[in-house]
Amino acid sequence: AAAAAAAAAGVGSRIRVKGPLKVFHVPKNPEFDLGGQEGEVKEVLTSWKGKIISANLPYKTQFALSIDGKEVKLIAHLREDEFEVI
Amino acid sequence: EPSSKSIENMRKFSEQYARRSGTYFCADKSVTSVVIKGLAEHKDTLGAPLCPCRHYDDKPAEASQGFWNCPCVPMRERKECHCMLFLTPENDFAGKDQTISADEIKDLTASLG
């Protein structure tokens, strides 16, 4: 059931990262755990101009992180088994 | 064979990116050399340094879409480089260098094809 829910995720889906997931590209935060964070799927990378591509983290997701009281927007790419649709 | 200009570009890029990301080249720098030449080859043929360590059905489409253009998304976001070009310090195969010379690349790839 969880796999089916994740597979149904598409552009616009609200998701929550099943933790932990360390990323290294948050500005001023060398190592940040996205576990438990909520985001919105912006794009699912499966093809480009009709040609199949092989991205293995296809769920391009936007997060609004709250870091030290400030909102930081972040794009991160996820696999379908790394999140649940909320 | 990739152009020397592209090899030099990718050599410099690799050194800079290793420094910037706090990663290290493989203790066996022939691994590093082969990847740098592979990146240079794709830069020449596709216009972008598509990761040379993967198989693709449509290389031009992949190079245009960009997920696998070096530094690829998994490297940028997760510091995961399956080419073993950029290794985190804890990696068993990480050496101590963040530099590699043009001569090293030439010498370490001289005996291949």
Backbone of each chain as ProteinMPNN parsed JSONL, in Angstrom:
{"seq_chain_A": "AAAAAAAAAGVGSRIRVKGPLKVFHVPKNPEFDLGGQEGEVKEVLTSWKGKIISANLPYKTQFALSIDGKEVKLIAHLREDEFEVI", "coords_chain_A": {"N_chain_A": [[0.859, -1.212, 0.0], [1.959, 1.201, 0.788], [3.894, 1.48, -1.17], [2.285, 1.76, -3.395], [1.05, 4.176, -2.818], [3.228, 5.931, -2.883], [4.015, 5.602, -5.528], [1.953, 6.838, -6.764], [2.492, 9.47, -6.53], [2.792, 12.659, -7.93], [3.415, 15.597, -9.928], [2.89, 18.349, -7.865], [2.09, 16.9, -5.669], [1.918, 16.678, -2.13], [4.41, 15.823, 0.074], [6.106, 13.798, 2.591], [9.284, 13.353, 3.913], [10.564, 10.197, 4.627], [12.512, 9.532, 7.276], [16.054, 8.895, 7.976], [17.581, 11.504, 5.952], [20.348, 12.685, 4.66], [21.487, 15.711, 3.329], [23.675, 17.81, 1.395], [23.64, 20.309, 0.317], [22.425, 22.533, 1.35], [22.339, 25.967, 1.791], [24.809, 27.435, 3.857], [24.589, 25.366, 5.635], [26.283, 22.735, 6.128], [25.668, 19.992, 6.428], [22.597, 18.557, 6.332], [19.653, 17.184, 7.677], [16.981, 15.857, 6.014], [14.955, 14.319, 6.959], [11.611, 13.714, 7.853], [10.805, 16.192, 6.942], [8.496, 18.22, 5.099], [7.399, 18.534, 1.731], [6.853, 19.686, -1.677], [6.208, 18.021, -4.664], [7.745, 18.994, -7.582], [8.48, 18.233, -10.089], [8.677, 15.261, -12.04], [11.23, 13.382, -13.017], [11.422, 11.707, -15.763], [11.521, 11.705, -18.456], [12.81, 13.519, -21.272], [11.918, 15.774, -23.586], [10.42, 13.742, -24.807], [12.197, 11.638, -24.831], [13.396, 8.882, -23.025], [14.928, 9.245, -19.889], [17.521, 8.603, -17.424], [17.483, 9.377, -14.71], [17.993, 8.661, -11.322], [16.957, 9.629, -9.015], [14.223, 10.689, -9.21], [12.144, 12.376, -8.247], [11.751, 15.547, -8.112], [11.753, 17.877, -5.699], [10.335, 20.531, -3.805], [11.251, 22.176, -0.873], [10.385, 24.011, 2.106], [12.327, 25.076, 4.356], [12.768, 25.571, 7.858], [15.145, 27.318, 9.297], [17.062, 28.325, 11.94], [15.088, 30.189, 12.564], [14.617, 31.329, 10.097], [13.149, 31.187, 6.822], [14.095, 28.845, 4.478], [14.326, 28.08, 1.154], [14.473, 25.048, -0.626], [15.538, 22.838, -3.163], [15.352, 19.409, -3.619], [16.209, 16.122, -4.707], [14.417, 13.111, -4.834], [14.002, 9.521, -4.254], [11.35, 7.193, -5.005], [10.853, 5.564, -2.807], [11.549, 6.986, -0.627], [9.814, 8.73, 0.516], [6.535, 9.636, 1.777], [3.253, 10.145, 0.565], [1.316, 12.86, 1.582]], "CA_chain_A": [[0.0, 0.0, 0.0], [2.868, 2.358, 0.843], [4.531, 1.602, -2.486], [1.267, 2.269, -4.324], [0.848, 5.593, -2.509], [4.383, 6.676, -3.38], [4.015, 5.561, -6.993], [0.916, 7.739, -7.245], [2.94, 10.842, -6.366], [3.1, 13.347, -9.169], [3.635, 17.025, -9.744], [1.904, 18.941, -6.979], [1.862, 16.08, -4.469], [2.595, 17.063, -0.884], [5.044, 14.609, 0.576], [6.93, 13.912, 3.788], [10.444, 12.47, 3.8], [10.722, 9.181, 5.664], [13.905, 9.869, 7.567], [16.779, 10.143, 7.795], [18.124, 11.75, 4.616], [21.328, 13.766, 4.763], [21.861, 16.41, 2.098], [24.854, 18.64, 1.614], [23.585, 21.492, -0.532], [21.666, 23.607, 1.973], [23.268, 27.08, 2.024], [25.28, 27.669, 5.223], [24.373, 24.177, 6.463], [27.066, 21.711, 5.422], [25.001, 18.699, 6.431], [21.248, 18.798, 6.831], [18.817, 15.975, 7.599], [15.64, 16.167, 5.516], [13.994, 13.384, 7.531], [10.441, 14.325, 8.481], [10.434, 17.447, 6.3], [7.431, 18.161, 4.094], [7.683, 19.301, 0.526], [5.934, 19.528, -2.807], [6.855, 17.519, -5.874], [7.667, 19.993, -8.658], [8.712, 17.584, -11.371], [9.11, 13.868, -11.966], [12.179, 13.304, -14.129], [11.463, 10.406, -16.426], [11.839, 11.862, -19.871], [13.159, 14.86, -21.744], [11.447, 15.914, -24.962], [9.951, 12.464, -25.325], [13.2, 10.586, -24.716], [13.518, 8.386, -21.655], [16.213, 9.517, -19.232], [17.779, 7.608, -16.379], [17.652, 9.95, -13.367], [17.58, 7.676, -10.314], [16.274, 10.359, -7.938], [13.398, 11.448, -10.158], [11.133, 13.271, -7.673], [12.337, 16.872, -7.816], [10.825, 18.337, -4.662], [10.669, 21.793, -3.165], [11.034, 22.241, 0.563], [10.531, 25.306, 2.769], [12.925, 24.682, 5.625], [12.869, 26.624, 8.861], [16.49, 27.189, 9.873], [17.364, 29.492, 12.784], [14.0, 31.162, 12.464], [14.432, 31.878, 8.757], [12.674, 30.209, 5.85], [15.058, 28.564, 3.416], [13.752, 27.212, 0.113], [15.449, 24.081, -1.123], [15.116, 21.783, -4.086], [16.103, 18.166, -3.456], [15.678, 15.043, -5.541], [14.141, 11.926, -4.017], [13.511, 8.277, -4.839], [9.966, 7.049, -4.565], [10.733, 4.875, -1.526], [12.093, 7.835, 0.431], [8.822, 9.645, 1.039], [5.14, 9.215, 1.711], [2.355, 11.222, 0.152], [0.473, 13.282, 2.726]], "C_chain_A": [[0.883, 1.246, 0.0], [3.508, 2.579, -0.511], [3.547, 2.199, -3.483], [1.065, 3.761, -4.093], [1.997, 6.416, -3.068], [4.374, 6.721, -4.897], [2.992, 6.519, -7.555], [1.353, 9.195, -7.143], [3.269, 11.443, -7.724], [3.326, 14.798, -8.868], [2.513, 17.581, -8.872], [1.647, 18.144, -5.718], [2.611, 16.672, -3.281], [3.172, 15.777, -0.315], [5.78, 14.891, 1.883], [8.071, 12.913, 3.661], [10.464, 11.491, 4.963], [12.196, 9.244, 6.03], [14.816, 8.684, 7.695], [17.328, 10.282, 6.372], [19.042, 12.959, 4.673], [21.584, 14.382, 3.4], [22.927, 17.443, 2.421], [24.808, 19.969, 0.864], [22.696, 22.594, 0.043], [22.637, 24.752, 2.267], [23.56, 27.257, 3.509], [25.021, 26.492, 6.162], [25.031, 22.983, 5.793], [26.377, 20.356, 5.346], [23.637, 18.88, 7.073], [20.397, 17.55, 6.647], [17.407, 16.354, 7.182], [14.568, 15.242, 6.096], [12.833, 14.103, 8.206], [9.993, 15.626, 7.838], [9.336, 17.22, 5.26], [7.787, 19.024, 2.899], [6.652, 19.042, -0.545], [6.701, 19.068, -4.031], [6.653, 18.526, -7.002], [7.763, 19.341, -10.028], [9.078, 16.129, -11.124], [9.956, 13.602, -13.21], [12.223, 11.905, -14.736], [11.792, 10.531, -17.911], [12.181, 13.31, -20.161], [12.844, 14.918, -23.219], [11.124, 14.539, -25.567], [10.949, 11.334, -25.224], [13.322, 10.175, -23.247], [14.902, 8.725, -21.102], [16.308, 8.689, -17.955], [18.018, 8.194, -14.993], [17.174, 8.947, -12.328], [17.047, 8.308, -9.035], [15.279, 11.272, -8.653], [12.421, 12.454, -9.568], [11.785, 14.576, -7.218], [11.345, 17.614, -6.93], [11.292, 19.648, -4.05], [10.3, 21.746, -1.694], [11.126, 23.69, 1.026], [11.025, 24.979, 4.167], [12.953, 25.858, 6.58], [14.195, 26.428, 9.584], [16.82, 28.46, 10.628], [16.328, 30.588, 12.61], [13.772, 31.733, 11.078], [13.922, 30.784, 7.827], [13.688, 30.071, 4.723], [14.407, 27.632, 2.408], [14.843, 26.29, -0.411], [14.808, 23.128, -2.104], [15.98, 20.563, -3.808], [15.413, 17.08, -4.271], [15.547, 13.777, -4.713], [13.804, 10.709, -4.86], [12.108, 8.033, -4.296], [9.817, 6.313, -3.239], [11.233, 5.728, -0.355], [11.066, 8.781, 1.028], [7.455, 8.99, 1.044], [4.308, 10.415, 1.298], [1.466, 11.572, 1.33], [-0.752, 14.042, 2.241]], "O_chain_A": [[0.598, 2.222, -0.695], [3.655, 3.716, -0.96], [3.913, 3.034, -4.31], [0.924, 4.527, -5.046], [1.778, 7.474, -3.659], [4.687, 7.752, -5.493], [3.126, 6.974, -8.691], [0.644, 10.077, -7.627], [3.932, 10.822, -8.555], [3.419, 15.199, -7.708], [1.335, 17.316, -9.112], [1.041, 18.662, -4.78], [3.758, 17.104, -3.392], [2.483, 14.76, -0.238], [6.042, 16.04, 2.238], [7.842, 11.749, 3.334], [10.392, 11.885, 6.127], [13.049, 9.028, 5.17], [14.368, 7.549, 7.53], [17.515, 9.284, 5.676], [18.588, 14.102, 4.726], [21.863, 13.675, 2.432], [23.063, 17.889, 3.561], [25.813, 20.675, 0.782], [22.263, 23.487, -0.685], [23.655, 24.537, 2.924], [22.642, 27.231, 4.328], [25.217, 26.619, 7.371], [24.407, 22.298, 4.982], [26.478, 19.653, 4.34], [23.535, 19.306, 8.224], [20.418, 16.93, 5.584], [16.714, 17.08, 7.894], [13.393, 15.373, 5.755], [13.041, 14.994, 9.03], [8.911, 16.123, 8.15], [9.265, 16.165, 4.63], [8.389, 20.089, 3.03], [5.704, 18.281, -0.352], [7.721, 19.654, -4.393], [5.519, 18.87, -7.337], [7.197, 19.833, -11.004], [9.711, 15.802, -10.12], [9.441, 13.601, -14.328], [12.966, 11.036, -14.279], [12.276, 9.588, -18.537], [11.871, 14.207, -19.378], [13.437, 14.191, -24.016], [11.514, 14.232, -26.693], [10.606, 10.184, -25.497], [13.346, 11.018, -22.35], [15.917, 8.516, -21.768], [15.315, 8.148, -17.47], [18.693, 7.569, -14.175], [16.062, 8.431, -12.439], [16.723, 7.602, -8.08], [15.469, 12.487, -8.698], [11.91, 13.306, -10.295], [12.294, 14.688, -6.103], [10.237, 17.938, -7.357], [12.482, 19.852, -3.807], [9.202, 21.338, -1.317], [11.839, 24.499, 0.433], [10.239, 24.645, 5.053], [13.14, 27.003, 6.167], [14.354, 25.5, 10.378], [16.857, 29.544, 10.046], [16.663, 31.769, 12.52], [12.854, 32.528, 10.878], [14.223, 29.606, 8.015], [14.084, 31.056, 4.099], [13.984, 26.529, 2.754], [15.985, 26.703, -0.611], [13.684, 22.669, -1.906], [17.205, 20.667, -3.766], [14.202, 17.115, -4.493], [16.463, 13.414, -3.975], [13.383, 10.825, -6.01], [11.722, 8.587, -3.267], [8.771, 6.414, -2.599], [11.328, 5.245, 0.773], [11.382, 9.549, 1.937], [7.232, 7.952, 0.42], [4.623, 11.555, 1.64], [0.928, 10.689, 1.998], [-1.572, 14.473, 3.051]]}, "seq_chain_B": "EPSSKSIENMRKFSEQYARRSGTYFCADKSVTSVVIKGLAEHKDTLGAPLCPCRHYDDKPAEASQGFWNCPCVPMRERKECHCMLFLTPENDFAGKDQTISADEIKDLTASLG", "coords_chain_B": {"N_chain_B": [[39.784, 9.66, -28.509], [39.875, 12.123, -26.002], [40.086, 15.762, -26.299], [43.04, 17.665, -25.472], [42.504, 20.077, -24.375], [39.938, 19.775, -23.252], [40.48, 17.761, -21.402], [42.204, 19.13, -19.692], [40.453, 21.123, -18.802], [38.573, 19.536, -17.394], [40.238, 18.371, -15.566], [41.046, 20.557, -13.976], [38.537, 21.392, -13.088], [37.836, 19.153, -11.542], [39.724, 19.21, -9.476], [39.069, 21.664, -8.264], [36.426, 21.17, -7.517], [36.647, 19.023, -5.776], [38.008, 20.243, -3.671], [36.126, 22.188, -2.948], [33.987, 20.623, -2.136], [34.989, 19.173, -0.113], [35.968, 16.644, -0.599], [37.927, 13.761, -1.661], [40.354, 12.458, -3.961], [40.503, 9.155, -5.363], [42.542, 6.684, -3.759], [43.906, 5.178, -5.553], [44.952, 6.635, -8.255], [44.646, 6.13, -10.908], [42.077, 5.488, -11.322], [40.796, 7.968, -10.903], [41.951, 9.318, -13.063], [40.965, 7.974, -15.336], [38.23, 8.551, -15.126], [38.253, 11.362, -15.357], [39.18, 11.626, -17.979], [37.07, 10.399, -19.282], [34.987, 12.178, -18.714], [35.934, 14.368, -20.118], [35.844, 13.409, -22.716], [33.048, 13.159, -23.109], [32.379, 15.814, -22.847], [33.53, 16.804, -25.156], [32.122, 15.352, -27.161], [29.392, 15.587, -26.563], [28.998, 18.09, -25.583], [28.659, 18.485, -22.939], [29.766, 17.489, -19.63], [28.871, 14.622, -19.217], [28.258, 12.053, -16.905], [30.656, 9.517, -17.0], [30.432, 6.949, -16.135], [28.143, 5.525, -16.358], [25.451, 3.759, -18.027], [23.606, 4.74, -20.869], [20.517, 5.187, -22.649], [19.996, 7.261, -24.374], [22.209, 9.46, -25.002], [22.534, 12.274, -25.82], [20.026, 13.316, -25.013], [20.145, 12.912, -22.253], [22.356, 14.523, -21.606], [21.33, 16.988, -22.226], [19.135, 17.173, -20.489], [20.354, 16.952, -17.954], [20.621, 15.785, -15.315], [22.635, 13.903, -14.871], [24.932, 15.276, -15.5], [28.217, 16.172, -14.699], [29.082, 18.147, -11.868], [26.968, 15.624, -10.77], [23.455, 15.269, -9.82], [23.133, 13.372, -7.589], [25.71, 13.604, -6.467], [25.983, 16.39, -5.926], [23.871, 16.772, -4.113], [23.997, 14.628, -2.275], [26.565, 13.82, -1.965], [27.333, 11.52, -3.28], [29.264, 9.689, -5.314], [29.452, 7.494, -7.696], [31.395, 6.972, -9.516], [33.69, 7.071, -8.236], [35.209, 9.353, -8.307], [35.01, 11.612, -6.662], [35.5, 11.334, -3.341], [34.263, 10.906, -0.07], [35.96, 11.621, 3.04], [35.693, 9.44, 4.833], [35.437, 7.274, 3.245], [36.616, 4.101, 2.326], [38.28, 3.938, 0.109], [39.269, 6.432, -0.332], [41.923, 8.648, -1.032], [44.607, 10.887, -0.086], [44.78, 13.09, -1.607], [43.747, 16.127, -3.263], [44.437, 16.953, -5.586], [45.558, 16.535, -8.951], [47.864, 15.945, -11.472], [48.415, 16.951, -14.913], [50.286, 15.321, -16.088], [50.159, 13.051, -14.47], [47.618, 12.088, -15.166], [48.036, 11.506, -17.861], [50.15, 9.584, -17.721], [48.953, 7.573, -16.164], [46.931, 6.655, -17.741], [48.088, 5.803, -20.002], [48.618, 3.155, -20.697], [46.205, 2.109, -21.404], [43.755, 0.958, -23.819]], "CA_chain_B": [[40.615, 10.338, -27.5], [39.414, 13.498, -25.747], [41.041, 16.824, -26.585], [43.822, 18.054, -24.285], [41.824, 21.228, -23.772], [38.869, 19.273, -22.385], [41.094, 17.043, -20.274], [42.7, 20.154, -18.777], [39.262, 21.716, -18.18], [37.978, 18.624, -16.429], [41.223, 18.193, -14.49], [40.938, 21.725, -13.089], [37.231, 21.324, -12.452], [37.856, 18.09, -10.535], [40.493, 19.693, -8.321], [38.294, 22.701, -7.589], [35.215, 20.632, -6.919], [37.061, 18.208, -4.623], [38.281, 21.2, -2.583], [34.876, 22.84, -2.558], [33.057, 19.677, -1.508], [35.66, 18.445, 0.975], [36.137, 15.237, -0.98], [39.281, 13.402, -2.047], [40.484, 11.525, -5.072], [40.745, 7.762, -5.006], [43.941, 6.37, -3.45], [44.43, 4.733, -6.845], [44.623, 7.757, -9.121], [44.294, 5.735, -12.279], [40.609, 5.595, -11.306], [40.544, 9.404, -11.103], [42.391, 9.685, -14.42], [40.029, 7.42, -16.311], [36.981, 9.302, -15.05], [38.487, 12.703, -15.917], [39.22, 11.505, -19.445], [35.713, 10.095, -19.723], [34.237, 13.434, -18.67], [36.439, 15.201, -21.216], [35.305, 12.805, -23.942], [31.644, 13.562, -23.238], [32.369, 17.269, -23.087], [33.842, 16.978, -26.586], [31.13, 14.78, -28.08], [28.013, 15.95, -26.228], [28.935, 19.475, -25.134], [28.508, 18.54, -21.479], [30.498, 16.381, -18.995], [27.962, 13.589, -18.747], [28.947, 11.034, -16.112], [31.133, 8.47, -17.905], [30.394, 5.654, -15.474], [26.803, 4.966, -16.452], [24.954, 3.42, -19.356], [22.447, 5.561, -21.228], [19.875, 4.872, -23.925], [20.042, 8.43, -25.257], [23.181, 10.37, -24.366], [22.216, 13.695, -26.014], [18.883, 13.693, -24.174], [20.623, 12.964, -20.875], [23.238, 15.683, -21.466], [20.475, 18.179, -22.24], [18.305, 17.217, -19.284], [21.349, 17.418, -16.981], [20.724, 15.13, -13.998], [23.904, 13.189, -14.772], [26.086, 16.09, -15.856], [29.1, 16.288, -13.545], [28.732, 17.27, -10.755], [25.604, 15.135, -10.93], [22.551, 15.524, -8.694], [23.482, 12.603, -6.389], [26.933, 14.148, -5.871], [25.701, 17.713, -5.392], [22.95, 16.752, -2.978], [24.257, 13.581, -1.293], [27.998, 13.473, -2.012], [27.446, 10.142, -3.757], [29.887, 9.635, -6.628], [29.749, 6.085, -7.915], [32.598, 6.882, -10.368], [34.82, 7.166, -7.326], [36.023, 10.534, -8.593], [34.99, 12.433, -5.452], [35.236, 10.42, -2.23], [34.282, 11.522, 1.255], [37.131, 11.138, 3.782], [35.466, 8.15, 5.491], [35.403, 6.196, 2.255], [37.814, 3.249, 2.398], [39.124, 4.106, -1.076], [39.723, 7.81, -0.443], [43.335, 8.946, -0.782], [44.788, 12.147, 0.637], [44.963, 14.17, -2.568], [42.68, 16.825, -3.963], [45.082, 17.447, -6.803], [46.078, 15.537, -9.893], [48.526, 16.702, -12.532], [48.184, 16.506, -16.285], [51.212, 14.196, -16.32], [49.601, 11.872, -13.798], [46.522, 11.585, -15.993], [48.634, 10.939, -19.073], [50.891, 8.371, -17.393], [48.111, 6.522, -15.605], [46.01, 6.131, -18.751], [48.881, 5.51, -21.199], [48.612, 1.733, -21.076], [44.847, 1.65, -21.742], [43.331, 1.067, -25.237]], "C_chain_B": [[40.12, 11.765, -27.26], [40.506, 14.527, -26.037], [41.811, 17.193, -25.317], [43.187, 19.239, -23.589], [40.737, 20.744, -22.811], [39.42, 18.516, -21.19], [41.567, 18.049, -19.23], [41.544, 20.84, -18.055], [38.704, 20.816, -17.084], [38.943, 18.326, -15.281], [41.085, 19.332, -13.478], [39.596, 21.719, -12.36], [37.25, 20.307, -11.304], [38.597, 18.534, -9.282], [39.679, 20.716, -7.528], [37.103, 22.1, -6.851], [35.536, 19.743, -5.717], [37.307, 19.127, -3.417], [36.977, 21.751, -2.047], [33.965, 21.9, -1.769], [33.707, 18.907, -0.361], [35.804, 16.959, 0.677], [37.553, 15.018, -1.513], [39.274, 12.437, -3.216], [40.766, 10.129, -4.528], [42.228, 7.548, -4.717], [44.647, 5.85, -4.705], [44.035, 5.773, -7.886], [44.448, 7.383, -10.588], [42.773, 5.752, -12.412], [40.205, 7.042, -11.62], [40.829, 9.798, -12.546], [41.407, 9.208, -15.472], [38.715, 8.196, -16.308], [37.152, 10.685, -15.668], [38.533, 12.641, -17.435], [37.837, 11.198, -20.005], [34.825, 11.328, -19.735], [34.622, 14.329, -19.84], [35.891, 14.698, -22.552], [33.851, 13.209, -24.153], [31.509, 15.044, -23.479], [32.603, 17.546, -24.573], [32.679, 16.536, -27.467], [29.711, 15.258, -27.817], [27.86, 17.414, -25.828], [28.757, 19.61, -23.64], [29.218, 17.333, -20.874], [29.545, 15.371, -18.376], [28.769, 12.526, -18.009], [29.352, 9.861, -16.994], [30.97, 7.058, -17.359], [29.032, 4.974, -15.558], [26.462, 4.62, -17.892], [23.711, 4.257, -19.643], [21.837, 5.059, -22.535], [20.037, 6.023, -24.908], [20.954, 9.486, -24.623], [22.868, 11.845, -24.592], [21.048, 14.156, -25.155], [19.324, 13.843, -22.721], [21.478, 14.21, -20.644], [22.418, 16.974, -21.461], [19.656, 18.297, -20.972], [19.164, 17.538, -18.07], [21.509, 16.69, -15.663], [22.105, 14.5, -13.797], [25.111, 13.981, -15.242], [26.89, 16.38, -14.607], [29.253, 17.756, -13.133], [27.258, 16.908, -10.768], [24.772, 15.427, -9.674], [22.91, 14.696, -7.462], [24.749, 13.117, -5.703], [26.637, 15.477, -5.2], [24.882, 17.641, -4.116], [23.377, 15.779, -1.896], [25.727, 13.186, -1.189], [28.176, 11.995, -2.371], [28.011, 10.149, -5.17], [30.281, 8.197, -6.909], [30.905, 5.876, -8.872], [33.84, 6.771, -9.511], [35.776, 8.287, -7.72], [36.143, 11.383, -7.324], [34.579, 11.554, -4.277], [35.263, 11.162, -0.91], [35.415, 10.884, 2.067], [36.946, 9.764, 4.422], [35.499, 6.978, 4.53], [36.72, 5.419, 2.289], [38.792, 3.497, 1.258], [39.664, 5.52, -1.235], [41.211, 7.904, -0.16], [43.426, 10.261, -0.033], [44.82, 13.341, -0.301], [43.657, 14.792, -3.033], [43.266, 17.464, -5.227], [45.5, 16.261, -7.662], [46.653, 16.309, -11.075], [48.183, 16.128, -13.909], [49.073, 15.3, -16.609], [50.704, 12.907, -15.676], [48.51, 11.25, -14.655], [47.079, 10.885, -17.221], [49.301, 9.601, -18.753], [49.971, 7.236, -16.951], [47.112, 5.963, -16.618], [46.751, 5.703, -20.014], [48.742, 4.069, -21.656], [47.237, 1.234, -21.486], [44.572, 1.863, -23.228], [44.105, 2.097, -25.97]], "O_chain_B": [[39.962, 12.532, -28.209], [41.694, 14.207, -26.024], [41.289, 17.049, -24.211], [43.306, 19.398, -22.374], [40.626, 21.242, -21.691], [38.886, 18.619, -20.086], [41.362, 17.853, -18.032], [41.624, 21.11, -16.857], [38.4, 21.277, -15.983], [38.515, 18.061, -14.157], [41.016, 19.095, -12.272], [39.528, 22.006, -11.165], [36.735, 20.582, -10.221], [38.156, 18.27, -8.164], [39.603, 20.656, -6.301], [36.809, 22.469, -5.715], [34.778, 19.714, -4.747], [36.879, 18.836, -2.3], [36.75, 21.778, -0.837], [33.263, 22.325, -0.852], [33.058, 18.087, 0.288], [35.766, 16.124, 1.581], [38.281, 15.974, -1.78], [38.313, 11.697, -3.43], [41.206, 9.957, -3.392], [43.079, 8.163, -5.36], [45.846, 6.064, -4.886], [42.894, 5.784, -8.346], [44.134, 8.24, -11.414], [42.245, 6.004, -13.495], [39.377, 7.291, -12.496], [40.051, 10.517, -13.172], [41.057, 9.95, -16.389], [38.152, 8.469, -17.368], [36.289, 11.135, -16.422], [37.982, 13.512, -18.108], [37.476, 11.681, -21.078], [34.012, 11.511, -20.641], [33.773, 14.961, -20.469], [35.519, 15.494, -23.414], [33.465, 13.565, -25.267], [30.633, 15.486, -24.222], [31.956, 18.41, -25.166], [32.291, 17.241, -28.399], [28.904, 15.331, -28.743], [26.744, 17.926, -25.741], [28.708, 20.725, -23.118], [29.28, 16.274, -21.499], [29.429, 15.28, -17.154], [29.853, 12.148, -18.455], [28.506, 9.268, -17.663], [31.32, 6.084, -18.025], [28.798, 3.96, -14.9], [27.081, 5.107, -18.838], [22.869, 4.456, -18.766], [22.545, 4.57, -23.415], [20.193, 5.811, -26.111], [20.511, 10.298, -23.81], [22.927, 12.619, -23.636], [21.071, 15.267, -24.625], [18.925, 14.787, -22.039], [21.347, 14.876, -19.618], [22.766, 17.936, -20.777], [19.495, 19.392, -20.432], [18.743, 18.327, -17.224], [22.47, 16.961, -14.942], [22.672, 14.554, -12.705], [26.202, 13.425, -15.372], [26.34, 16.781, -13.581], [29.541, 18.574, -14.008], [26.398, 17.788, -10.776], [25.304, 15.778, -8.621], [22.989, 15.258, -6.37], [24.845, 13.067, -4.477], [26.993, 15.68, -4.039], [25.157, 18.354, -3.151], [23.158, 16.046, -0.715], [26.081, 12.309, -0.402], [29.052, 11.313, -1.838], [27.336, 10.56, -6.114], [31.311, 7.724, -6.43], [31.367, 4.748, -9.044], [34.915, 6.421, -9.999], [36.984, 8.197, -7.503], [37.236, 11.817, -6.958], [33.444, 11.081, -4.219], [36.171, 11.952, -0.651], [35.79, 9.739, 1.814], [37.905, 9.002, 4.547], [35.579, 5.823, 4.949], [37.8, 6.008, 2.28], [39.995, 3.291, 1.415], [40.43, 5.791, -2.16], [41.711, 7.33, 0.808], [42.455, 10.705, 0.58], [44.882, 14.484, 0.153], [42.631, 14.129, -3.179], [42.687, 18.364, -5.835], [45.755, 15.159, -7.176], [46.011, 17.211, -11.613], [47.729, 14.992, -14.043], [48.657, 14.38, -17.315], [50.802, 11.824, -16.252], [48.478, 10.035, -14.849], [46.635, 9.792, -17.576], [49.051, 8.602, -19.428], [50.181, 6.08, -17.317], [46.512, 4.914, -16.382], [46.126, 5.289, -20.99], [48.746, 3.787, -22.854], [47.091, 0.075, -21.874], [45.076, 2.811, -23.832], [43.874, 2.312, -27.16]]}, "name": "protein", "num_of_chains": 2, "seq": "AAAAAAAAAGVGSRIRVKGPLKVFHVPKNPEFDLGGQEGEVKEVLTSWKGKIISANLPYKTQFALSIDGKEVKLIAHLREDEFEVIEPSSKSIENMRKFSEQYARRSGTYFCADKSVTSVVIKGLAEHKDTLGAPLCPCRHYDDKPAEASQGFWNCPCVPMRERKECHCMLFLTPENDFAGKDQTISADEIKDLTASLG"}
